[in-house]
Amino acid sequence: KERHFKGACEQIVLLNKKILALQKRYKKAKNDKMRPFQYNIQLRLAVVEGVRNMYYEYLYKTAEQIVELRQELFGDTVQIVTDTRANDISV
């Protein structure tokens, strides 16, 4: 589970970079008044943001499972920490 959790975290980092790149492209298309490109980039942004949000949901559920397993197996007291500013979830 933890290996999948770390892999999903890496994917979120990549998706955040992709979103930043698309936002830059959108801003350039808007400044250059290229409406067809703006629309296309908006659609791509919506899809990438949707995928990222699904990863966040998966991460949160997986983090809860990891916490439960650690408590059962090792008696560890673990908290799930979320940072909405950094869009980060850690166990």
PyMOL commands that set and color helices and strands:
alter all, ss='L'
color gray80, all
select helices_A, chain A and resi 2-31+35-74
alter helices_A, ss='H'
color red, helices_A
select strands_A, chain A and resi 81-83+88-90
alter strands_A, ss='S'
color yellow, strands_A
deselect
rebuild
show_as cartoon
